[in-house]
Amino acid sequence: MKKPFDWIGRRGSSKVFSPVLRARSRLAVAACLLILATSPSAARPVLEWGISCGDGRVDVVLDDFDTPWENCCTADVSIPGPTLRTVAGCNGTALAVDYDLRNVAPPGSQNAGQSWVVLQRNLAQARDLSRYTHLRLAMRGSNLRAHDTLEVKLKDASGLVAVALKSMTDLPVWRTIYLDLRELTSDRAIDLSRVTGFEIAIVRCAGCEVADNPSSDPGVEEHAGTLYLDEFAAVDLKPGGAHRLPAASGFAAVTRDATVRSKAADALLAQVVPSAAGKDLLPAWFPETVPNFNSYAQAEALLVFVYEYQETGKAAFLDAARKLAARLIALQIPAGRVQAGAWLSTYVPQTGILRGPDRASQPIPCDGNETLVQDIDTCEWAGNVGWVLIALNKLRNSGLHTDTIALDNAIDRGAAWLIGQLGRNAAYPNLISLGIEGNISAYFGLRAAGRLQEASLLGSAIFRFGWDAVQRRMKSGVLPADVASAMDVSGSWGSTFLRAIGKTQEALDAQAYAASILRVNSFDATRYGYGDIAGPYTPAVEFSAQAAAAGIPDADFVLQQISSLQIPSTASYAGAFPGALDHWYGGPLSPWNTTMAGVSPTAWVYFAQYRDPLIDLLRPALSLSISPATVRTGATVTLSARVIPGTTPASGDVYIALQAPGCTANFCKTLFWLGALNFVKTVQPLLDSWPISPFAGPIFSYTFNGSEPTGTYRWLGAFVEPGTPLNLISDITQPSFEFRP
């Protein structure tokens, strides 16, 4: 680490540049943001875009269901065998399976309490599936109240391997589902070169559905209906496969719509709770009867408020950001508890206070004293803590928070908690959770907090255990069967993570995989976008927006599709976005898509229309802070700086300026600082081409003697491309203080 900036007492270059012209909030000196030039992906014809049955995106059809399968068995004689019929399907003939699982095997029987039916197809000649990566099966159900599980199985000479797809029989329309062959497991590996048969089971699953609005009555589960099956196929989605999209040469750009952005910000502002236990927080999903103050949702809202204030200068957003940050700081688990420094995953009002969710191990509320890993993951999810750190650091970098000491302390404590979680599973050194998403969010949280060494350790572990070198994409988890496709780890956050650790080609490859497998249309075929986890089932607004923000192929097309779902001004929650156009819950990792309006879909459309907070973390950051916030005659004010380098080495011109009291709408007296007590009116950098490196500490102090102008003083600081003061490579930081003699 260099000495404090190597700045103090040094005079910058005498070069004079034209003043920056672009106004930002109340700044007289502002700058145009550096926009990375990327070529938008070519638009695709809508009818060819989504994954669908009969689209030809398979390498081989294993069974087209032209003839019925064999009815193998049921859990008990009391469970009627299914009726099998051939009917018109989504691509020729389909198999209709009429099933009834309302009975269960009686007590004392071999399968007591169970209810299932099994279909099978024995092959006359073994099939070699070893060159393929995925199965693809088209299906739909007939009964929206039948939420039963589908099991897909392959057979070789030694037995069966299987994957369970929870709550699948209520699919209302044809959907083509991808299954990575490694998801099919048992106590042994299957010989994919000699597959001798297939099985499909329908298994009664009670309490397996999550309603569109979980606070509403889910209705009676019926456990009977018809399941339609078509086009059982295999496909190779390794790079170079006929149906794997080639990696793009760069990250796609989007056409941004400022109106959509501002309406989304206003919609979130309108949901801030004005009083009671949730005061200054936002419910994660607006229509829920009992609000759920998820900490990830609070972080998203805080980011939106800071961004929107910086863009518009509207005081309401600054006020909301400060109050929300103050609540988050107050909610941080206090010293003395086992999980001190973390935040609970969610907060729910109860008898006038906020309580945490119940622990996974027992039905008692989380309180920060959890010791079991399963309870920690439920109560203090590392991913949520990472996002709170990202948001609080965004506020810190802006220089807009008034209590900088409390803010710094909260960020430091949160980062320390994450660091304490590293390597908690000895089989996976330096990882936190077995799921990759939590680790990626924690990585960015540590970067935001300036804990670069620990972030690097975590990043190396994520790549070591989460990267699939064969399919060239990120896995959903670290275990051998954790290979279900997930947009966040492959197409959006995971791709940005790969960029952050210097693996740009891997980032592009991972996005190509996600784009190959997760494109889908809504149930009514009016909207297109990306699915979230497995399937794909239906476009998820949050995940589609995340992917668009990260520059996935067809980002602009997808963003236009989901932006059209913004709630109109005449409806409840105007300007917000629903989680999806369709309600869906089910599959191997059971994604939940809701039609409710909420923070996450609204915030991520905002980010896609404006700036991705994770991509922001790839850039260097300069933050200035002032102590104290109010100065009297004879008191000393101290200006401190904090620098977090970007993910690639960079040099920049350093500009720091001071605005004196008396700013009007069109003018501020601005003095550029050149070290010590040297200030000039001309636009000059403090340093030319400074190699940006970590730093934290005081850089300037001054004792007021009473002759200075009374009022508000504002410092401004930023990194700029060397020799080009219009091209910012960091945000503008703008702390202020008040002088009152």
FENJO-V524094 format. One record per residue. N is the residue number from 0. SS is DSSP state (H for helix, E for strand, C for the rest). PSI is psi in whole degrees, 0 to 359 (999 if undefined). OMEGA is omega in whole degrees, -180 to 180 (* if undefined). Layout:
n ss psi omega
N SS PSI OMEGA
N SS PSI OMEGA
//
This chain:
n ss psi omega
0 C 138 179
1 C 164 170
2 C 164 -176
3 C 96 177
4 C 342 -162
5 C 31 -175
6 C 319 -162
7 C 129 180
8 C 355 180
9 C 143 176
10 C 139 179
11 C 184 179
12 C 153 177
13 C 3 179
14 C 142 179
15 C 131 -179
16 C 160 176
17 C 145 179
18 C 149 176
19 C 135 -172
20 C 335 -172
21 C 121 180
22 C 139 172
23 E 122 -173
24 C 235 -174
25 C 16 -176
26 E 134 171
27 C 330 175
28 C 114 179
29 C 187 -173
30 C 156 173
31 E 134 177
32 E 142 175
33 C 118 180
34 C 120 180
35 C 127 -177
36 C 120 174
37 C 154 -178
38 C 127 178
39 C 146 178
40 C 151 -180
41 C 140 178
42 C 144 180
43 C 146 174
44 C 133 -174
45 H 319 -175
46 H 341 -180
47 H 357 -167
48 H 310 -173
49 C 154 173
50 C 132 -180
51 C 158 176
52 C 134 178
53 C 12 -178
54 C 357 178
55 C 5 -177
56 C 47 176
57 C 157 178
58 C 325 -180
59 E 137 174
60 E 120 -179
61 E 326 178
62 E 126 179
63 C 7 175
64 C 32 175
65 C 335 176
66 C 148 -178
67 C 152 173
68 C 173 177
69 E 142 176
70 E 105 -172
71 E 300 -167
72 E 168 175
73 E 171 -178
74 C 336 -177
75 C 158 180
76 C 340 179
77 C 350 -180
78 C 119 -177
79 C 143 175
80 C 149 -178
81 C 154 171
82 E 129 -177
83 E 129 -179
84 E 148 170
85 E 132 -177
86 E 172 174
87 E 134 -177
88 C 202 -180
89 C 343 178
90 C 74 -176
91 C 226 -176
92 E 144 176
93 E 164 175
94 E 124 175
95 E 126 -179
96 E 105 176
97 E 116 -173
98 E 158 179
99 E 107 -178
100 C 26 -179
101 C 331 174
102 C 154 173
103 C 157 179
104 C 133 -174
105 C 160 176
106 C 142 179
107 C 348 178
108 C 170 -175
109 C 322 -178
110 C 47 -174
111 C 132 178
112 C 354 -178
113 C 159 175
114 C 117 180
115 E 160 173
116 E 150 -177
117 E 132 172
118 E 150 179
119 E 155 174
120 E 111 176
121 E 133 -176
122 E 138 177
123 E 331 180
124 E 135 -178
125 E 145 178
126 E 143 177
127 C 110 180
128 C 12 -171
129 C 341 -179
130 C 355 -177
131 C 158 178
132 C 333 -171
133 E 148 162
134 E 155 176
135 E 125 -176
136 E 128 177
137 E 140 -178
138 E 159 166
139 E 160 179
140 E 178 -180
141 C 343 -171
142 C 113 -179
143 C 351 178
144 C 9 177
145 C 106 -172
146 C 51 -172
147 C 165 -173
148 E 144 174
149 E 130 175
150 E 129 178
151 E 131 -173
152 E 147 171
153 E 150 -176
154 E 138 168
155 E 193 -174
156 C 339 -175
157 C 350 -180
158 E 208 -171
159 E 150 164
160 E 152 -172
161 E 158 169
162 E 139 -180
163 E 130 178
164 E 104 -172
165 E 141 172
166 C 58 -176
167 C 341 -172
168 C 0 178
169 C 14 177
170 C 120 -173
171 C 345 -178
172 C 165 178
173 C 133 174
174 E 142 179
175 E 116 -171
176 E 130 176
177 E 138 176
178 E 116 174
179 E 133 -176
180 H 336 180
181 H 347 175
182 H 337 180
183 C 115 -171
184 E 164 169
185 C 205 179
186 C 10 179
187 C 168 177
188 C 145 178
189 C 151 173
190 C 96 -177
191 C 345 179
192 C 347 -179
193 C 71 177
194 E 125 -173
195 E 354 180
196 E 169 179
197 E 149 172
198 E 147 172
199 E 127 180
200 E 145 171
201 E 122 -171
202 E 128 177
203 C 134 -179
204 C 107 -178
205 C 137 179
206 C 28 -175
207 C 358 -176
208 C 145 170
209 C 122 -174
210 C 164 177
211 C 314 171
212 C 105 -174
213 C 342 179
214 C 356 179
215 C 167 179
216 C 120 -178
217 C 348 -180
218 C 177 -177
219 C 134 175
220 C 133 -171
221 C 335 172
222 C 34 177
223 E 149 179
224 E 201 178
225 E 130 174
226 E 129 180
227 E 134 -178
228 E 140 180
229 E 158 170
230 E 70 173
231 E 115 -168
232 E 173 176
233 E 151 -178
234 E 145 177
235 C 113 -180
236 C 22 170
237 C 156 176
238 C 134 -176
239 C 346 176
240 C 150 -175
241 C 333 -176
242 C 16 170
243 C 122 178
244 C 140 176
245 C 150 178
246 C 141 177
247 C 163 178
248 C 348 179
249 C 179 -177
250 C 133 -173
251 C 147 176
252 C 164 178
253 C 158 173
254 C 113 -172
255 C 148 -179
256 C 107 -176
257 H 331 179
258 H 315 176
259 H 316 -179
260 H 309 -175
261 H 323 177
262 H 323 177
263 H 317 178
264 H 316 178
265 H 322 -180
266 H 320 178
267 H 318 179
268 H 323 -179
269 H 343 -177
270 C 1 177
271 E 127 -178
272 C 127 -173
273 C 342 -174
274 C 182 177
275 C 197 -171
276 C 327 -178
277 C 18 -177
278 C 131 177
279 C 1 176
280 C 174 179
281 E 135 173
282 C 138 -178
283 C 320 179
284 E 121 -166
285 C 320 -176
286 C 354 -176
287 C 139 -179
288 C 313 176
289 C 114 -175
290 C 146 179
291 E 109 -177
292 E 73 -179
293 E 135 -175
294 H 329 174
295 H 318 178
296 H 322 178
297 H 321 178
298 H 317 178
299 H 315 -179
300 H 318 179
301 H 318 177
302 H 315 180
303 H 316 -177
304 H 319 179
305 H 312 179
306 H 314 -174
307 H 325 175
308 H 317 179
309 H 327 -179
310 H 321 -171
311 H 338 -175
312 C 12 -180
313 C 122 -173
314 H 331 -178
315 H 325 -180
316 H 322 176
317 H 317 179
318 H 316 180
319 H 321 180
320 H 314 -179
321 H 317 -179
322 H 320 179
323 H 318 178
324 H 320 179
325 H 321 177
326 H 318 179
327 H 319 178
328 H 319 180
329 H 330 -178
330 H 350 180
331 C 138 -177
332 C 126 -172
333 C 165 174
334 C 149 -180
335 C 344 176
336 C 157 -173
337 C 320 -177
338 C 35 -180
339 C 135 179
340 C 339 179
341 C 174 169
342 C 147 173
343 C 152 -178
344 C 325 179
345 E 162 180
346 E 136 -178
347 E 133 179
348 E 138 178
349 E 121 -179
350 C 46 172
351 C 1 178
352 E 169 176
353 E 132 176
354 E 162 179
355 C 177 175
356 C 170 175
357 E 149 176
358 C 158 178
359 C 328 -173
360 C 337 -178
361 C 154 -174
362 C 61 173
363 C 147 -174
364 E 146 172
365 C 140 -180
366 C 7 -179
367 C 2 178
368 C 25 -179
369 C 145 178
370 C 335 179
371 C 139 -179
372 H 319 -180
373 H 326 177
374 H 321 178
375 H 318 180
376 H 329 177
377 H 317 -172
378 H 317 -176
379 C 70 -177
380 C 127 -176
381 H 325 180
382 H 319 178
383 H 317 178
384 H 318 178
385 H 317 -179
386 H 325 175
387 H 320 177
388 H 319 178
389 H 315 -177
390 H 315 179
391 H 323 179
392 H 326 176
393 H 318 177
394 H 318 179
395 H 314 -179
396 H 329 -180
397 H 336 -176
398 C 14 -171
399 C 349 -178
400 C 145 -175
401 C 327 -179
402 C 81 -175
403 H 330 180
404 H 313 179
405 H 321 180
406 H 313 179
407 H 318 -178
408 H 318 180
409 H 317 179
410 H 316 -180
411 H 318 -179
412 H 320 178
413 H 318 178
414 H 320 179
415 H 322 178
416 H 314 179
417 H 317 -180
418 H 323 178
419 H 343 179
420 H 347 -178
421 C 134 175
422 C 23 -178
423 C 342 172
424 C 112 -173
425 C 336 -180
426 C 344 -178
427 C 77 -175
428 C 136 175
429 C 1 172
430 C 163 173
431 C 289 -177
432 C 164 175
433 C 343 174
434 E 138 -174
435 H 324 -176
436 H 314 -179
437 H 322 178
438 H 319 180
439 H 315 179
440 H 320 178
441 H 322 178
442 H 310 -179
443 H 327 176
444 H 318 178
445 H 321 176
446 H 315 -179
447 H 323 -179
448 C 356 -180
449 C 11 178
450 C 73 -169
451 H 324 -180
452 H 314 180
453 H 324 176
454 H 321 179
455 H 319 177
456 H 315 179
457 H 318 -180
458 H 319 178
459 H 321 179
460 H 320 178
461 H 313 -179
462 H 320 -179
463 H 315 -173
464 H 344 -175
465 H 346 -177
466 E 129 177
467 E 102 -175
468 C 340 180
469 C 307 179
470 C 352 178
471 C 65 176
472 E 166 178
473 E 139 175
474 C 164 179
475 C 339 180
476 E 182 -174
477 C 345 -180
478 C 158 -175
479 C 324 -178
480 C 4 -178
481 C 67 -174
482 C 9 176
483 C 143 -177
484 C 136 178
485 E 127 -177
486 H 319 -174
487 H 322 -176
488 H 339 180
489 H 317 -170
490 C 340 -174
491 C 271 -177
492 H 319 -180
493 H 322 178
494 H 317 178
495 H 324 174
496 H 314 180
497 H 321 175
498 H 320 -177
499 H 327 -179
500 C 16 173
501 C 19 -178
502 C 70 -175
503 H 318 180
504 H 320 177
505 H 323 178
506 H 317 179
507 H 321 178
508 H 317 -180
509 H 319 178
510 H 323 178
511 H 321 176
512 H 310 -178
513 H 319 179
514 H 334 -180
515 H 334 -167
516 H 347 -172
517 C 11 177
518 E 134 -173
519 E 157 175
520 E 162 177
521 C 166 -178
522 C 327 179
523 C 6 176
524 C 25 179
525 C 343 -179
526 C 149 179
527 E 150 178
528 E 197 179
529 E 141 172
530 C 174 -176
531 C 297 -175
532 E 124 178
533 C 196 -177
534 C 233 15
535 C 153 -176
536 C 305 -178
537 C 153 179
538 C 127 176
539 E 122 -174
540 H 311 -179
541 H 311 -175
542 H 325 175
543 H 318 179
544 H 321 175
545 H 315 -179
546 H 317 179
547 H 318 179
548 H 326 -179
549 C 356 175
550 C 32 178
551 C 156 175
552 C 140 -179
553 C 28 -179
554 H 318 -177
555 H 317 178
556 H 314 -178
557 H 317 -179
558 H 322 177
559 H 321 -180
560 H 310 -175
561 H 332 179
562 H 334 179
563 C 350 179
564 C 2 179
565 C 133 -175
566 C 130 -176
567 C 166 -175
568 C 341 -178
569 C 355 -175
570 C 167 175
571 C 144 179
572 C 40 -178
573 C 134 178
574 C 344 180
575 C 177 179
576 E 145 174
577 E 161 175
578 C 326 179
579 E 167 174
580 C 338 -177
581 C 147 169
582 C 134 174
583 E 140 172
584 E 130 177
585 E 174 178
586 E 183 -174
587 C 326 176
588 C 6 173
589 C 63 173
590 E 148 179
591 E 116 174
592 E 130 -178
593 C 149 175
594 C 357 178
595 C 146 171
596 E 144 -178
597 E 177 -177
598 H 310 -171
599 H 309 178
600 H 323 -179
601 H 316 -179
602 H 319 -176
603 H 331 170
604 H 321 175
605 H 310 -178
606 H 318 179
607 H 328 179
608 H 352 -175
609 C 281 -178
610 C 139 177
611 C 120 -177
612 H 335 177
613 H 319 176
614 H 327 175
615 H 326 -178
616 C 353 174
617 C 343 -177
618 C 158 175
619 C 154 -180
620 E 135 172
621 E 126 174
622 E 138 176
623 E 145 176
624 E 153 -175
625 E 141 173
626 E 130 -5
627 C 176 -179
628 C 336 177
629 E 132 -174
630 E 137 174
631 C 168 177
632 C 132 -179
633 C 350 180
634 C 157 -179
635 E 131 175
636 E 139 -179
637 E 131 176
638 E 124 178
639 E 155 180
640 E 151 175
641 E 132 180
642 E 129 171
643 E 116 -180
644 C 160 173
645 C 185 -176
646 C 348 174
647 C 144 -179
648 C 140 -178
649 C 155 171
650 E 152 180
651 E 153 168
652 E 140 -177
653 E 120 177
654 E 128 172
655 E 130 -176
656 E 159 179
657 E 128 174
658 E 127 -179
659 C 164 177
660 C 156 176
661 C 17 178
662 C 141 171
663 C 183 -180
664 C 334 -173
665 C 355 -175
666 C 140 169
667 C 138 173
668 C 115 -173
669 E 128 179
670 E 130 -179
671 E 128 -175
672 E 133 180
673 C 19 179
674 C 152 -179
675 C 233 178
676 C 28 -178
677 C 117 178
678 E 141 178
679 E 158 -180
680 C 338 -179
681 C 152 -178
682 C 108 -179
683 C 146 176
684 C 149 171
685 C 319 180
686 E 144 173
687 E 135 170
688 E 49 179
689 E 128 175
690 E 109 -172
691 C 123 -176
692 C 163 -175
693 C 142 176
694 E 148 171
695 E 121 178
696 E 175 180
697 E 146 179
698 E 347 -177
699 E 144 174
700 E 154 -178
701 E 137 178
702 E 124 -177
703 C 134 -180
704 C 358 177
705 C 348 180
706 C 353 -176
707 C 154 178
708 C 140 178
709 C 144 176
710 E 202 -175
711 E 128 174
712 E 140 -180
713 E 128 173
714 E 147 176
715 E 140 178
716 E 150 178
717 E 156 167
718 E 140 -177
719 E 147 175
720 C 133 -176
721 C 128 176
722 C 2 -177
723 C 82 -172
724 C 351 177
725 C 346 -173
726 E 94 178
727 E 142 170
728 C 10 171
729 C 168 172
730 C 162 172
731 C 129 175
732 E 139 -169
733 C 66 176
734 C 155 180
735 E 161 174
736 E 163 -176
737 E 132 173
738 E 121 178
739 C 107 -176
740 C 999 *
//
